[in-house]
């Protein structure tokens, strides 16, 4: 968070690419939609393929399913990162992260609900 010209701004940076998002913090209730709008605009500005924007919608769908079974967001996140993605090598995000950082795959998600 930063304050500029009387406005609270959210500044978010993707660690892998340093893609930076900046948007006004209006309220907690609007955070998600404002973050999504900033991300969508940034991806469009840089010519991200529509397949990436479509993938975001797919992940949201699977996230909604996971949330129907689990309340632990860390478990939901882990499960989403174990979900294979089409046209990626490696196709599993958890494997891609492990390869990028040169480490082993993370421990399995906690067995809590």
N, C-alpha and C positions, 0 to 999 in steps of 0.2 A: 504494500500500500504506500502511496505517496500523496502528498497534498500539493496541488498546483492551482493557483488562481482561485482559491476558495472551493475547489472540488477535490473530493477523494478519488484517486485513481488506483486501479489495480494494474500492476505490471507483472506479467507472467512470461517466463522464458523457458523454452524447451531445451533441456540439457544437451541433447544430441545435436541439434541444428542451430541453437540459439535464436530460433524464430521467436520474435517478441510480440506479445499482445499487450495493448493498452486500452483500457475502457474505464468509464466512470463507474464507481461503486454507488449505486442508487439505493439499494436495500438488499438484505439477505434473500428476500423473495425473488428479486430480479437478477441475482448474481448468475445463475445458470444460463438464463436466456441471453444475458449480456455477454458472458464468456463465449457462448456458442456463436453469437453473431460476430464477435471479434475474430474468432477462429475461422469461421466460414469466410469472412471478408479477406483475411490474410491468405488463406489457401487459394481463393479466387484471384487475388492480386498477383500471386506468384505462379499462376497457371497450373495449380494442382489438378490432376485429372479428376474428372467427375467420379471415377471409381473410388477415390479416396473419400470424397464427400458421401458417397453411397456406403462405404465401409463404416463411416461414423454412425450412420443410421442402423446398419446391421448390428454393430456393437451395442447400441442403445437397446435394440430389441432383445439381444441375449442378456444384457444387464437387467432388463425388466424381468426376464424369466428367472435369472439367478436370485433376484431380490424376492421372488415368490417363494423361494426355498430357504434362503439364508438371510439373517439379519446382520451378520458380521461382514462389514464392508471389505475388510482385508481378504476374507475368503472369496467374496464375490470378485474382487480385483484379481486374485490369483487364478480363479477359474476362467475369467475372461482372458488372461494372459496365457492360459493353456489351450485356448480355442484356436484351432488351425485357421489360417487366412489363405484364401486363394491367391495364386500368382505371386507368392513370396517364397524366398529361399534363404533361410529356413522358414517354413510356414507357421511355426509356433512362436509367438512373441517371446516367451520365456527363453527359448533356445537362442533366439536372435540376440537378446540382451546378454545372455551368458557368453556367447561368442564375441560380442563387441567388447566386453569388459574382461575377457580372458579368464573368467572364473567358472566354477561348476554351476550347474543349475541350482536354483534356490531350494531350500528345504520344502517339503510338501506343506500345503496350507494346514493351519491348526485344525484339529478335528472337532472343534467347538461348533455349535449350530450356526 
